[in-house]
Amino acid sequence: MTESLADLERRAAEKVAVFGSAAHIVCDNLVRIYRAEGIEVVALRGLDLLIAKGEMVAIVGASGSGKSTLLNILSGLDVPTAGLARVGGMDLAAMSARDRLRFRRETVGFVWQQAARNLLPYLTAQENIELPLRLSGVRRSSVRRKRALDLLELMSAGHTAARKPRELSGGEQQRVAIAVAVANDPGVVLADEPTGELDTTTSHEVFDALRQVNRELGVTAVVVTHDAEVAEQVDRTVAIRDGRTAAEVVRRTEVDEHGQERVVAEEYAVLDRTGRLQLPREFIGALSLADRVRLALEPDHIGVWPGDNS
């Protein structure tokens, strides 16, 4: 039956669901190409990613997979070549340099791997936390002081208030750095290998501090890490391979018949919006898959077989 003009107009007027409209962080077919000395390097190749408000997500992947590039774009330090990157409803590709500066000051906090990049060496821990408040226009010193001391207590670092960075351990420096990152009450905290230079015990302390701001302040947290133990402590771990999201591990807590809680982890391959799927390398190797594969649609699954690659 042919649709009438009225039917067509009604359908056109209907609100179409936008990809990731309810998500706090949205990456839709995100591309980043670097050009250096006449050579093009494609760091992100159409990456799709959705992160809900208040979620804590670990991003993992081999060196050069695009993890840090993704974090730099989400923080406003870099600009995508193509595709969409949106944080808190703000389109990062459409921002001016001034807009990005304000975005980094008010909307996102960033924690670097090297403590020296997080803290000014000539300021105390308390003064380092007060600085972003001062820059954002908080004039009353009593308000800045209270905010700084409250955050240090939240980080279990109240004893560091009057100390300068050189007087702090690596773990203390990173916990103060987290407090600096959330000083202006941002909606998102991004951390690039925050435990990369710490021992195992100290790494757990720093990660616990990140989890604390995630839970207590409701901050969305995205952590890039090589540490498998750290990656296993979040509800969702996203693996990036060759500039695209390749797999996710989703964890949930279940209670068994004896009333004991246990964490159940399920791994999924990621199917992007264009239907692309990255098969795990161990699957490819086990079946000697290369170049072409045969597909078959079954009632409840898709079959994949080695093709004739001669």
C-alpha beads as a LAMMPS data file, in Angstrom:
LAMMPS data file: protein, C-alpha beads

310 atoms
309 bonds

1 atom types
1 bond types

-500.0 500.0 xlo xhi
-500.0 500.0 ylo yhi
-500.0 500.0 zlo zhi

Masses

1 110.0

Atoms # bond

1 1 1 0.000 0.000 0.000
2 1 1 1.392 3.384 -1.038
3 1 1 1.936 5.868 1.791
4 1 1 0.101 9.158 1.598
5 1 1 1.880 12.506 1.775
6 1 1 0.512 12.936 5.292
7 1 1 2.025 9.607 6.343
8 1 1 5.394 10.592 4.929
9 1 1 5.295 13.956 6.696
10 1 1 4.377 12.271 9.982
11 1 1 7.250 9.809 9.706
12 1 1 9.691 12.592 8.863
13 1 1 8.559 14.547 11.926
14 1 1 9.042 11.624 14.293
15 1 1 12.032 11.969 16.552
16 1 1 14.774 9.628 15.400
17 1 1 16.878 8.038 18.136
18 1 1 20.403 9.466 18.039
19 1 1 23.313 7.085 18.598
20 1 1 24.446 7.435 22.207
21 1 1 21.925 10.150 23.046
22 1 1 21.719 8.932 26.668
23 1 1 25.469 8.352 27.120
24 1 1 27.836 10.691 28.949
25 1 1 30.716 9.978 26.537
26 1 1 30.069 9.204 22.867
27 1 1 32.539 8.285 20.130
28 1 1 30.914 7.609 16.771
29 1 1 33.150 6.461 13.890
30 1 1 36.023 8.449 15.421
31 1 1 39.097 8.947 13.227
32 1 1 42.441 10.560 14.054
33 1 1 45.197 10.844 11.452
34 1 1 48.593 12.335 12.253
35 1 1 50.910 13.721 9.600
36 1 1 54.595 13.886 10.409
37 1 1 57.457 14.301 7.949
38 1 1 55.197 13.433 5.039
39 1 1 53.977 10.189 6.629
40 1 1 50.362 9.596 7.626
41 1 1 49.719 7.641 10.815
42 1 1 46.129 6.521 11.408
43 1 1 45.780 6.304 15.195
44 1 1 41.996 5.819 15.319
45 1 1 40.144 4.048 12.501
46 1 1 36.432 4.611 13.051
47 1 1 36.217 3.895 16.770
48 1 1 32.788 3.568 18.420
49 1 1 32.401 3.863 22.193
50 1 1 29.601 4.672 24.639
51 1 1 30.175 5.325 28.353
52 1 1 27.296 5.975 30.736
53 1 1 27.261 8.736 33.332
54 1 1 28.908 7.595 36.545
55 1 1 30.499 4.544 34.936
56 1 1 34.105 3.536 35.575
57 1 1 35.770 2.029 32.507
58 1 1 39.277 0.716 31.882
59 1 1 40.762 1.065 28.387
60 1 1 43.413 -1.517 27.484
61 1 1 45.423 -2.331 24.383
62 1 1 48.911 -2.786 23.036
63 1 1 51.256 0.155 22.582
64 1 1 50.177 2.112 19.497
65 1 1 46.609 0.806 19.575
66 1 1 45.145 4.307 19.992
67 1 1 44.423 4.388 23.746
68 1 1 46.258 7.604 24.561
69 1 1 45.023 9.279 21.369
70 1 1 41.459 8.551 22.463
71 1 1 42.106 10.018 25.910
72 1 1 43.715 13.147 24.426
73 1 1 40.645 13.730 22.256
74 1 1 38.208 13.192 25.132
75 1 1 40.196 15.658 27.255
76 1 1 40.183 18.362 24.574
77 1 1 43.970 18.191 24.183
78 1 1 43.615 16.865 20.631
79 1 1 41.034 17.260 17.858
80 1 1 39.505 14.377 15.851
81 1 1 40.132 14.236 12.112
82 1 1 36.639 12.881 11.445
83 1 1 33.695 11.368 13.259
84 1 1 31.994 12.459 16.468
85 1 1 33.411 12.834 19.978
86 1 1 30.967 14.162 22.561
87 1 1 31.371 14.549 26.329
88 1 1 28.473 15.724 28.458
89 1 1 26.590 16.771 25.329
90 1 1 29.462 18.928 24.036
91 1 1 30.827 18.303 20.544
92 1 1 34.611 18.315 20.892
93 1 1 35.250 18.683 17.146
94 1 1 33.231 21.898 16.997
95 1 1 35.039 23.642 19.857
96 1 1 37.299 26.652 19.467
97 1 1 40.637 26.784 21.278
98 1 1 39.030 28.948 23.974
99 1 1 36.137 26.512 24.330
100 1 1 38.557 23.599 24.767
101 1 1 40.472 25.479 27.452
102 1 1 37.266 26.086 29.377
103 1 1 36.219 22.467 28.791
104 1 1 39.474 21.200 30.327
105 1 1 39.112 23.587 33.242
106 1 1 35.485 22.840 34.115
107 1 1 34.236 19.618 32.511
108 1 1 37.106 17.114 32.617
109 1 1 39.957 16.390 34.985
110 1 1 43.139 14.675 33.808
111 1 1 45.687 12.562 35.676
112 1 1 49.018 11.931 33.950
113 1 1 51.293 8.953 34.526
114 1 1 54.207 11.220 35.462
115 1 1 53.472 12.952 38.757
116 1 1 55.605 15.926 37.711
117 1 1 52.986 16.793 35.049
118 1 1 50.165 16.818 37.606
119 1 1 51.583 19.006 40.375
120 1 1 53.523 22.273 40.542
121 1 1 56.708 21.569 42.539
122 1 1 56.775 24.917 44.395
123 1 1 53.217 24.587 45.778
124 1 1 52.026 22.441 48.663
125 1 1 49.436 19.711 48.095
126 1 1 46.707 21.996 49.386
127 1 1 47.849 24.894 47.204
128 1 1 47.984 22.642 44.133
129 1 1 44.332 21.711 44.680
130 1 1 43.320 25.319 45.334
131 1 1 44.965 26.553 42.112
132 1 1 42.303 25.280 39.646
133 1 1 39.634 26.706 41.959
134 1 1 41.347 30.085 41.877
135 1 1 41.641 29.955 38.076
136 1 1 37.950 29.147 37.745
137 1 1 37.000 32.244 39.755
138 1 1 36.488 30.977 43.326
139 1 1 37.607 34.091 45.186
140 1 1 36.985 33.195 48.825
141 1 1 40.102 31.582 50.265
142 1 1 38.073 29.843 52.969
143 1 1 35.980 28.072 50.300
144 1 1 39.075 26.995 48.368
145 1 1 40.762 25.790 51.542
146 1 1 37.779 23.718 52.664
147 1 1 37.394 22.111 49.238
148 1 1 41.093 21.230 49.134
149 1 1 41.156 19.717 52.622
150 1 1 37.923 17.786 52.030
151 1 1 39.361 16.254 48.856
152 1 1 42.613 15.333 50.565
153 1 1 40.635 13.535 53.277
154 1 1 38.630 11.712 50.598
155 1 1 41.942 10.590 49.081
156 1 1 43.229 9.477 52.519
157 1 1 45.949 12.090 52.079
158 1 1 45.002 14.717 54.637
159 1 1 48.481 14.486 56.153
160 1 1 50.027 15.811 52.929
161 1 1 48.286 19.216 52.937
162 1 1 51.363 21.279 53.880
163 1 1 53.894 19.187 51.961
164 1 1 55.362 19.912 48.551
165 1 1 55.517 17.207 45.864
166 1 1 59.185 16.361 46.527
167 1 1 58.195 15.481 50.118
168 1 1 55.561 12.980 48.962
169 1 1 55.823 9.357 47.903
170 1 1 54.779 8.392 44.361
171 1 1 51.442 7.090 45.576
172 1 1 50.780 10.235 47.620
173 1 1 51.615 12.410 44.620
174 1 1 49.105 10.532 42.451
175 1 1 46.375 10.723 45.098
176 1 1 46.921 14.477 45.371
177 1 1 46.866 14.645 41.556
178 1 1 43.427 12.977 41.565
179 1 1 42.238 15.581 44.068
180 1 1 43.533 18.329 41.747
181 1 1 41.708 16.713 38.808
182 1 1 38.340 16.812 40.615
183 1 1 38.828 20.166 42.368
184 1 1 36.404 21.994 40.057
185 1 1 33.818 19.201 40.314
186 1 1 34.146 17.949 36.708
187 1 1 31.768 15.353 35.328
188 1 1 34.606 13.220 33.917
189 1 1 38.060 12.170 35.111
190 1 1 40.519 10.768 32.566
191 1 1 43.634 8.970 33.763
192 1 1 46.499 7.898 31.475
193 1 1 48.437 5.035 33.098
194 1 1 48.095 6.588 36.594
195 1 1 49.700 3.530 38.232
196 1 1 52.323 2.870 35.554
197 1 1 55.309 3.952 37.674
198 1 1 54.131 2.489 41.002
199 1 1 54.592 -0.831 42.773
200 1 1 51.660 -3.224 43.127
201 1 1 50.597 -2.165 46.635
202 1 1 50.762 1.546 45.822
203 1 1 48.934 0.948 42.523
204 1 1 46.018 -0.535 44.434
205 1 1 45.939 2.496 46.750
206 1 1 45.859 4.935 43.822
207 1 1 43.210 2.950 41.995
208 1 1 41.131 2.808 45.182
209 1 1 41.338 6.613 45.263
210 1 1 40.024 6.792 41.684
211 1 1 37.227 4.418 42.575
212 1 1 36.440 6.573 45.605
213 1 1 35.857 9.718 43.519
214 1 1 33.826 7.638 41.066
215 1 1 31.526 6.351 43.811
216 1 1 31.443 9.254 46.254
217 1 1 31.366 12.144 43.759
218 1 1 29.531 10.371 40.927
219 1 1 32.319 11.200 38.481
220 1 1 32.550 9.239 35.226
221 1 1 36.047 7.723 35.177
222 1 1 38.022 6.475 32.160
223 1 1 41.373 4.862 32.946
224 1 1 43.962 3.793 30.363
225 1 1 46.106 1.036 31.824
226 1 1 48.493 -1.813 31.032
227 1 1 47.968 -3.266 34.514
228 1 1 45.769 -6.373 34.222
229 1 1 44.963 -6.302 37.955
230 1 1 43.740 -2.713 37.692
231 1 1 41.668 -3.500 34.597
232 1 1 39.948 -6.333 36.441
233 1 1 38.673 -4.021 39.191
234 1 1 36.164 -2.133 37.044
235 1 1 32.726 -3.153 35.817
236 1 1 33.755 -2.830 32.170
237 1 1 37.075 -3.173 30.373
238 1 1 37.280 -2.040 26.742
239 1 1 40.079 -3.374 24.546
240 1 1 41.286 -1.276 21.602
241 1 1 43.115 -2.904 18.704
242 1 1 44.390 -1.139 15.597
243 1 1 42.455 2.025 16.372
244 1 1 39.057 0.392 16.953
245 1 1 37.221 -1.035 19.925
246 1 1 37.735 -4.781 19.585
247 1 1 36.356 -6.424 22.724
248 1 1 34.754 -5.742 26.080
249 1 1 34.772 -7.594 29.389
250 1 1 31.663 -6.934 31.473
251 1 1 31.688 -7.877 35.152
252 1 1 28.780 -8.348 37.499
253 1 1 28.379 -9.607 41.046
254 1 1 26.210 -12.666 41.644
255 1 1 25.165 -14.417 44.849
256 1 1 25.406 -18.223 44.823
257 1 1 23.153 -20.714 46.581
258 1 1 25.252 -20.386 49.750
259 1 1 24.820 -16.619 49.878
260 1 1 28.407 -15.977 48.806
261 1 1 29.124 -13.153 46.359
262 1 1 31.270 -13.821 43.314
263 1 1 32.302 -11.724 40.336
264 1 1 31.294 -13.099 36.953
265 1 1 33.204 -11.782 33.922
266 1 1 31.934 -12.209 30.377
267 1 1 33.957 -11.273 27.303
268 1 1 32.288 -9.921 24.175
269 1 1 33.554 -9.000 20.737
270 1 1 32.438 -5.509 19.727
271 1 1 30.251 -5.105 16.652
272 1 1 30.468 -1.525 15.449
273 1 1 27.740 0.459 13.741
274 1 1 28.845 -0.577 10.262
275 1 1 28.851 -4.274 11.152
276 1 1 32.630 -4.646 11.523
277 1 1 33.832 -7.297 13.966
278 1 1 37.403 -8.025 15.094
279 1 1 37.945 -11.714 15.687
280 1 1 40.327 -12.547 18.569
281 1 1 43.850 -13.247 17.340
282 1 1 43.890 -16.658 19.016
283 1 1 40.772 -17.657 17.061
284 1 1 42.361 -16.513 13.819
285 1 1 45.531 -18.463 14.547
286 1 1 43.755 -21.628 15.706
287 1 1 41.738 -21.879 12.468
288 1 1 44.426 -20.424 10.167
289 1 1 42.033 -17.699 9.003
290 1 1 43.496 -15.288 6.453
291 1 1 42.419 -12.879 3.716
292 1 1 38.878 -14.246 3.187
293 1 1 36.441 -16.274 5.276
294 1 1 33.127 -17.917 4.501
295 1 1 30.049 -16.858 6.455
296 1 1 26.741 -18.651 6.963
297 1 1 23.667 -17.333 8.727
298 1 1 22.237 -20.000 11.012
299 1 1 18.967 -19.730 12.985
300 1 1 20.736 -18.571 16.155
301 1 1 24.321 -17.773 15.158
302 1 1 26.722 -16.881 12.354
303 1 1 29.208 -19.515 11.158
304 1 1 32.732 -18.507 10.120
305 1 1 34.998 -20.875 8.162
306 1 1 38.347 -20.528 6.412
307 1 1 37.844 -19.487 2.812
308 1 1 39.592 -20.542 -0.342
309 1 1 42.587 -18.221 -0.140
310 1 1 44.637 -19.898 -2.833

Bonds

1 1 1 2
2 1 2 3
3 1 3 4
4 1 4 5
5 1 5 6
6 1 6 7
7 1 7 8
8 1 8 9
9 1 9 10
10 1 10 11
11 1 11 12
12 1 12 13
13 1 13 14
14 1 14 15
15 1 15 16
16 1 16 17
17 1 17 18
18 1 18 19
19 1 19 20
20 1 20 21
21 1 21 22
22 1 22 23
23 1 23 24
24 1 24 25
25 1 25 26
26 1 26 27
27 1 27 28
28 1 28 29
29 1 29 30
30 1 30 31
31 1 31 32
32 1 32 33
33 1 33 34
34 1 34 35
35 1 35 36
36 1 36 37
37 1 37 38
38 1 38 39
39 1 39 40
40 1 40 41
41 1 41 42
42 1 42 43
43 1 43 44
44 1 44 45
45 1 45 46
46 1 46 47
47 1 47 48
48 1 48 49
49 1 49 50
50 1 50 51
51 1 51 52
52 1 52 53
53 1 53 54
54 1 54 55
55 1 55 56
56 1 56 57
57 1 57 58
58 1 58 59
59 1 59 60
60 1 60 61
61 1 61 62
62 1 62 63
63 1 63 64
64 1 64 65
65 1 65 66
66 1 66 67
67 1 67 68
68 1 68 69
69 1 69 70
70 1 70 71
71 1 71 72
72 1 72 73
73 1 73 74
74 1 74 75
75 1 75 76
76 1 76 77
77 1 77 78
78 1 78 79
79 1 79 80
80 1 80 81
81 1 81 82
82 1 82 83
83 1 83 84
84 1 84 85
85 1 85 86
86 1 86 87
87 1 87 88
88 1 88 89
89 1 89 90
90 1 90 91
91 1 91 92
92 1 92 93
93 1 93 94
94 1 94 95
95 1 95 96
96 1 96 97
97 1 97 98
98 1 98 99
99 1 99 100
100 1 100 101
101 1 101 102
102 1 102 103
103 1 103 104
104 1 104 105
105 1 105 106
106 1 106 107
107 1 107 108
108 1 108 109
109 1 109 110
110 1 110 111
111 1 111 112
112 1 112 113
113 1 113 114
114 1 114 115
115 1 115 116
116 1 116 117
117 1 117 118
118 1 118 119
119 1 119 120
120 1 120 121
121 1 121 122
122 1 122 123
123 1 123 124
124 1 124 125
125 1 125 126
126 1 126 127
127 1 127 128
128 1 128 129
129 1 129 130
130 1 130 131
131 1 131 132
132 1 132 133
133 1 133 134
134 1 134 135
135 1 135 136
136 1 136 137
137 1 137 138
138 1 138 139
139 1 139 140
140 1 140 141
141 1 141 142
142 1 142 143
143 1 143 144
144 1 144 145
145 1 145 146
146 1 146 147
147 1 147 148
148 1 148 149
149 1 149 150
150 1 150 151
151 1 151 152
152 1 152 153
153 1 153 154
154 1 154 155
155 1 155 156
156 1 156 157
157 1 157 158
158 1 158 159
159 1 159 160
160 1 160 161
161 1 161 162
162 1 162 163
163 1 163 164
164 1 164 165
165 1 165 166
166 1 166 167
167 1 167 168
168 1 168 169
169 1 169 170
170 1 170 171
171 1 171 172
172 1 172 173
173 1 173 174
174 1 174 175
175 1 175 176
176 1 176 177
177 1 177 178
178 1 178 179
179 1 179 180
180 1 180 181
181 1 181 182
182 1 182 183
183 1 183 184
184 1 184 185
185 1 185 186
186 1 186 187
187 1 187 188
188 1 188 189
189 1 189 190
190 1 190 191
191 1 191 192
192 1 192 193
193 1 193 194
194 1 194 195
195 1 195 196
196 1 196 197
197 1 197 198
198 1 198 199
199 1 199 200
200 1 200 201
201 1 201 202
202 1 202 203
203 1 203 204
204 1 204 205
205 1 205 206
206 1 206 207
207 1 207 208
208 1 208 209
209 1 209 210
210 1 210 211
211 1 211 212
212 1 212 213
213 1 213 214
214 1 214 215
215 1 215 216
216 1 216 217
217 1 217 218
218 1 218 219
219 1 219 220
220 1 220 221
221 1 221 222
222 1 222 223
223 1 223 224
224 1 224 225
225 1 225 226
226 1 226 227
227 1 227 228
228 1 228 229
229 1 229 230
230 1 230 231
231 1 231 232
232 1 232 233
233 1 233 234
234 1 234 235
235 1 235 236
236 1 236 237
237 1 237 238
238 1 238 239
239 1 239 240
240 1 240 241
241 1 241 242
242 1 242 243
243 1 243 244
244 1 244 245
245 1 245 246
246 1 246 247
247 1 247 248
248 1 248 249
249 1 249 250
250 1 250 251
251 1 251 252
252 1 252 253
253 1 253 254
254 1 254 255
255 1 255 256
256 1 256 257
257 1 257 258
258 1 258 259
259 1 259 260
260 1 260 261
261 1 261 262
262 1 262 263
263 1 263 264
264 1 264 265
265 1 265 266
266 1 266 267
267 1 267 268
268 1 268 269
269 1 269 270
270 1 270 271
271 1 271 272
272 1 272 273
273 1 273 274
274 1 274 275
275 1 275 276
276 1 276 277
277 1 277 278
278 1 278 279
279 1 279 280
280 1 280 281
281 1 281 282
282 1 282 283
283 1 283 284
284 1 284 285
285 1 285 286
286 1 286 287
287 1 287 288
288 1 288 289
289 1 289 290
290 1 290 291
291 1 291 292
292 1 292 293
293 1 293 294
294 1 294 295
295 1 295 296
296 1 296 297
297 1 297 298
298 1 298 299
299 1 299 300
300 1 300 301
301 1 301 302
302 1 302 303
303 1 303 304
304 1 304 305
305 1 305 306
306 1 306 307
307 1 307 308
308 1 308 309
309 1 309 310
